[in-house]
Amino acid sequence: MPSLAESTFRIWNRRGHYYLGLYFLFFLWLFAFTGLLLNHSWQFAEFWPNRKVSKFERKVEVPPADTDVDRARALMLRLGIDGEIDWTTARADSSVLEFRVNRPGRNISVTAYPEQSRAIVEQTDINTWGILRVLHTFTGKRVGDERNDRDWFLSTLWVISRDAVSIGIVIMVFGGLYMWYGLPAKRNLGAAALVLGSVACAMLVFGLRWM
Amino acid sequence: MAKRLYVITRDLHLYVSLFLSPFILLFAISVFFLLHGRSGREQAVQSAVISDLPAVDGLERLSGRDQVNGVRPLLDRLGVSGEINFIRRIPKDHRLVIAVMIPGRETTVDLNLPQRSATISQRNTGLADALNYLHKMPGPHNVNIRGNSFYMGAWRWLADASAYGVLFLTFSGVYLWTALRAERRVGIVLLSTGAISFFGLIYAISR
């Protein structure tokens, strides 16, 4: 006979499994589907050959600021662009402010000449397939990239959402394992499936190094 | 009939999820390293120089999959196994730099063709890097050479199985939830709030 605490945990574990799955349903669809898109070069989902590139030059005052990021932000505001700033090159010429602005679906390259009060903007737009792929990989900051920081509110929010989805998945997996363990009739076959998956996964993560 | 479908779906949901749960955990946990982690490549590099390699003609002229197939016997002889990530050609020195990966270990073979020697550098990159690597593989890059090792072929299949499996688990999960009348109202509220936050965020980030 299970105790009251155990029964309550069992009920809420089951509910949590449903609730998390339903709340994150669209996120799970996105990441599963775009995972397939990234691993297969399906022709119907091509986006780079169909990109649209536009370029314009504008007279604009580049406002002074304490840091390059602040300066770039102020310039972006005047140019009406928004996104995650990406410093791609070291500044060889201090009279030129050069950076990229990325967001899913749009990459913008900005080259500003503060002394001449002008900026050249090159904008690349990609289609929906491209946006879907970028949503999977968009982190605002690459691993090991010391030059860039996440400085756009929406990329931070996107990263927090992805963290939340991952935490939700981990809870769902362990909650699911607990629910399975409460079904004695399914234990043997379930254990076989779990062991098979675990051995295959462990072989790839740890085993290859030792072989 | 409906009950039978429900029972079959419930059992499949259970067994598919049990098989895939380690892979799903791998993808979920590696997200934290990919989003917040630092690259774990600080470990000491071990190097060795091997000479008197057999002469191989035409390796420099090959490209893509042919070049990968051409260097594979040489790597086997050097005792280096794994997925060839890329081959960089340095024409003026007649050298080929081959990056060979297995999860958690990176081996670089610097092949000097005129001298018939190879410098092998190896570093263990750790668990986080192993998870990150598997998460990103096979991926959209170097498609023409990707899957040149047995393990990457297997991983390609398992990564696909994980993605299709997650899609199946979500559809079957929704079906199983609809049968629970007591949970329907709360479920609809959560599904709706999830949809609003998902589409709202995507609209804001990509508009």
Chai-1 contact restraints between the chains, C-beta under 6 A:
chainA,res_idxA,chainB,res_idxB,connection_type,confidence,min_distance_angstrom,max_distance_angstrom,comment,restraint_id
A,Y18,B,W177,contact,1.0,0.0,6.0,A-B,restraint_1
A,Y18,B,E183,contact,1.0,0.0,6.0,A-B,restraint_2
A,Y19,B,L190,contact,1.0,0.0,6.0,A-B,restraint_3
A,G21,B,G173,contact,1.0,0.0,6.0,A-B,restraint_4
A,L22,B,G187,contact,1.0,0.0,6.0,A-B,restraint_5
A,L22,B,L190,contact,1.0,0.0,6.0,A-B,restraint_6
A,L22,B,L191,contact,1.0,0.0,6.0,A-B,restraint_7
A,Y23,B,L190,contact,1.0,0.0,6.0,A-B,restraint_8
A,Y23,B,G194,contact,1.0,0.0,6.0,A-B,restraint_9
A,L25,B,T170,contact,1.0,0.0,6.0,A-B,restraint_10
A,L25,B,G194,contact,1.0,0.0,6.0,A-B,restraint_11
A,F26,B,A195,contact,1.0,0.0,6.0,A-B,restraint_12
A,F26,B,F198,contact,1.0,0.0,6.0,A-B,restraint_13
A,F27,B,F198,contact,1.0,0.0,6.0,A-B,restraint_14
A,L28,B,V166,contact,1.0,0.0,6.0,A-B,restraint_15
A,L28,B,T170,contact,1.0,0.0,6.0,A-B,restraint_16
A,A32,B,A163,contact,1.0,0.0,6.0,A-B,restraint_17
A,A32,B,V166,contact,1.0,0.0,6.0,A-B,restraint_18
A,A32,B,L167,contact,1.0,0.0,6.0,A-B,restraint_19
A,G35,B,A163,contact,1.0,0.0,6.0,A-B,restraint_20
A,L36,B,A163,contact,1.0,0.0,6.0,A-B,restraint_21
A,L38,B,G139,contact,1.0,0.0,6.0,A-B,restraint_22
A,L38,B,P140,contact,1.0,0.0,6.0,A-B,restraint_23
A,N39,B,P138,contact,1.0,0.0,6.0,A-B,restraint_24
A,S41,B,V143,contact,1.0,0.0,6.0,A-B,restraint_25
A,P104,B,I205,contact,1.0,0.0,6.0,A-B,restraint_26
A,P104,B,S206,contact,1.0,0.0,6.0,A-B,restraint_27
A,G105,B,S206,contact,1.0,0.0,6.0,A-B,restraint_28
A,I131,B,S206,contact,1.0,0.0,6.0,A-B,restraint_29
A,T139,B,L35,contact,1.0,0.0,6.0,A-B,restraint_30
A,V143,B,G37,contact,1.0,0.0,6.0,A-B,restraint_31
A,V143,B,S39,contact,1.0,0.0,6.0,A-B,restraint_32
A,G144,B,S39,contact,1.0,0.0,6.0,A-B,restraint_33
A,L154,B,A204,contact,1.0,0.0,6.0,A-B,restraint_34
A,L154,B,I205,contact,1.0,0.0,6.0,A-B,restraint_35
A,W158,B,I205,contact,1.0,0.0,6.0,A-B,restraint_36
A,V159,B,L35,contact,1.0,0.0,6.0,A-B,restraint_37
A,R162,B,V31,contact,1.0,0.0,6.0,A-B,restraint_38
A,S166,B,A28,contact,1.0,0.0,6.0,A-B,restraint_39
A,S166,B,V31,contact,1.0,0.0,6.0,A-B,restraint_40
A,I169,B,A28,contact,1.0,0.0,6.0,A-B,restraint_41
A,V170,B,A28,contact,1.0,0.0,6.0,A-B,restraint_42
A,V173,B,S21,contact,1.0,0.0,6.0,A-B,restraint_43
A,V173,B,I24,contact,1.0,0.0,6.0,A-B,restraint_44
A,V173,B,L25,contact,1.0,0.0,6.0,A-B,restraint_45
A,G176,B,S17,contact,1.0,0.0,6.0,A-B,restraint_46
A,G190,B,L18,contact,1.0,0.0,6.0,A-B,restraint_47
A,A193,B,Y15,contact,1.0,0.0,6.0,A-B,restraint_48
A,A193,B,L18,contact,1.0,0.0,6.0,A-B,restraint_49
A,A193,B,F19,contact,1.0,0.0,6.0,A-B,restraint_50
A,L194,B,L18,contact,1.0,0.0,6.0,A-B,restraint_51
A,L196,B,F19,contact,1.0,0.0,6.0,A-B,restraint_52
A,G197,B,F19,contact,1.0,0.0,6.0,A-B,restraint_53
A,G197,B,P22,contact,1.0,0.0,6.0,A-B,restraint_54
A,S198,B,P22,contact,1.0,0.0,6.0,A-B,restraint_55
A,C201,B,P22,contact,1.0,0.0,6.0,A-B,restraint_56
A,C201,B,F23,contact,1.0,0.0,6.0,A-B,restraint_57
A,L204,B,W155,contact,1.0,0.0,6.0,A-B,restraint_58
A,V205,B,P103,contact,1.0,0.0,6.0,A-B,restraint_59
A,V205,B,A130,contact,1.0,0.0,6.0,A-B,restraint_60
A,L208,B,I102,contact,1.0,0.0,6.0,A-B,restraint_61
A,L208,B,Y151,contact,1.0,0.0,6.0,A-B,restraint_62
A,R209,B,G104,contact,1.0,0.0,6.0,A-B,restraint_63
A,R209,B,R105,contact,1.0,0.0,6.0,A-B,restraint_64
